Amino acid sequence: MTSSETNPAGRTAKPPAPPPGGGPEQHLGTPAWELLLPAASAPARARGRSLQAALREAVRSGRLTPGTRLPSSRDLAADLGVSRGLITEAYEQLTAEGYLRSGRGAGTWVGGAVRAARPRAHDLAPRSTDARADFVPGTPDVSLFPRAAWAAAQRGVLAELPHHELGYPDPRGLPRLRTALAELLARRRGVVADPERIVVVSGVSQATAVLGFVLHARGIREVGVEDPGSPQHDALYAAAGVSTVPLPMDDEGLLIGPLRESGVRSVVTTPAHQFPTGIAYSARRRTELLDWARSVDGFVLEDDYDGDFRYDRAPVGALQGLDPERVAYAGSVSKSLAPGLRLGWLLVPEPLAEEVVERKRTMDLGHPTLDQALFARFLERGDYDRQLRRCQRAYRERRDALVGALAEDFPGSEVTGIAAGLHVIAALPERYGPQERFLARVAAAGVAVRPLTDYTHARAGDSGRPGVRLVLGYAHLSPSRIRAGVRLMAEAVAGRPG
Ligand SMILES: Cc1ncc(COP(=O)(O)O)c(C=O)c1O
């Protein structure tokens, strides 16, 4: 217990009574009135609320620690030049909320219930890159977002949406959207699309997590993933308590021998355009994969993250169309409209349907209805098809620009994978290696790139290779920026090949 107390004006007061309920008693380190001065000079209408907010923040941030005695309302009002009523009201409000405690006639104290938020260990938002050229894959061109058509759909929805559709939604999604999605996916991706078995989700990521939780509840603790593959899959299954088993691939898809030997009964795959190698599963491997799933009574999650974009022919239909009871199919608008919309779909095999819907319900009670109604309208009016065509044209042109620039500035390099999606794999000739040195040089020149080894589980085995293999995202860059970026990379390593 302290022997004296400094009041807000810095005057020394008599030793205070012990805080009600006990607890350590402290000085006011920083005079409280200083913390509150800006709030006290707020416009009269907002002054009371501002004072309360400032006091709350001072307690929350730890600047006023538990046990600290606050000045009397009369003193504080005089020091701040505000009415005593405002201070009394603030004390009463914060006492009711648990920030302060007051004892009859014993004054007002900072309560012990509040805990300061921990400092952030890391920023949760993705880092924005200040690279001079950024080839990191995964991002579409969000500047192609059809703002005018979206705004028109939004106005239409707000004008027409029946009141009852603003209530809690069916956790599967609005029937109107599921019907429109069924039509789209059957037509464009060859899926067997029953609107009753579609669940509107916030993206392939949520579809993967939901499925992970459902498999976990069924006692499944391991799921196979492609190696190389998307780190997203590992992270999402891990969050559901399911570990991932990396499985080797060749240029036809997952190798069935190692898949059988692994003992897993579920796998996640990207058959239309494997991430990141860019191969498409062969017809033979698709059949073998489904034979395997039936033989172990298992499931395949088909991640169709960029299956809409194919530049040399019509996209190959989804695996799900071959066996809708073994394959759960997931897709989203992240590559065609914008990842920030967080809107996707999961088509569920019948045996998992009820559990998936229940899991979605417990996660968030269903997807936001206004967004769903808007997207339904967007689909029905042909706006989404128009957008896909627009992206297809832009991305094809960008891919061509990248392939051309690589041929010009890195002669002898090989672009592998099918002409599809939003990225390519570029294998540069051995003379540009070793990879570590190449990466250090282009990074120093301000070019952001990812090597293929970033996506392999068996990284150690790859690191000694002389060649350089890059996963280059191009969809978010204009052709001229692509050419400039490749030139920048070439200059960074020019005249200094390994
Ligand atoms: C292979 C793959 N699957 C899924 C996702 C995540 O998709 P969504 O935004 O639909 O959750 C990504 C994101 O880039 C991806 O690359």
The ligand as an SDF file (V2000), in Angstrom:
LIG
                    3D

 16 16  0  0  0  0  0  0  0  0999 V2000
   -4.3940  -24.8540  -54.9670 C   0  0  0  0  0  0  0  0  0  0  0  0
   -5.2410  -23.8680  -54.2450 C   0  0  0  0  0  0  0  0  0  0  0  0
   -6.3470  -24.2710  -53.6370 N   0  0  0  0  0  0  0  0  0  0  0  0
   -7.1230  -23.4110  -52.9300 C   0  0  0  0  0  0  0  0  0  0  0  0
   -6.8100  -22.0910  -52.8060 C   0  0  0  0  0  0  0  0  0  0  0  0
   -7.6690  -21.1680  -51.9730 C   0  0  0  0  0  0  0  0  0  0  0  0
   -8.7970  -20.8500  -52.6240 O   0  0  0  0  0  0  0  0  0  0  0  0
  -10.0260  -20.0200  -52.0270 P   0  0  0  0  0  0  0  0  0  0  0  0
   -9.6790  -18.5850  -52.1710 O   0  0  0  0  0  0  0  0  0  0  0  0
  -11.1360  -20.4490  -52.8970 O   0  0  0  0  0  0  0  0  0  0  0  0
  -10.2370  -20.4080  -50.6010 O   0  0  0  0  0  0  0  0  0  0  0  0
   -5.6840  -21.6160  -53.4330 C   0  0  0  0  0  0  0  0  0  0  0  0
   -5.3460  -20.1890  -53.3050 C   0  0  0  0  0  0  0  0  0  0  0  0
   -4.5550  -19.6230  -53.9740 O   0  0  0  0  0  0  0  0  0  0  0  0
   -4.8750  -22.5150  -54.1780 C   0  0  0  0  0  0  0  0  0  0  0  0
   -3.7710  -22.0900  -54.7990 O   0  0  0  0  0  0  0  0  0  0  0  0
  1  2  1  0
  2  3  1  0
  2 15  2  0
  3  4  2  0
  4  5  1  0
  5  6  1  0
  5 12  2  0
  6  7  1  0
  7  8  1  0
  8  9  2  0
  8 10  1  0
  8 11  1  0
 12 13  1  0
 12 15  1  0
 13 14  2  0
 15 16  1  0
M  END
$$$$
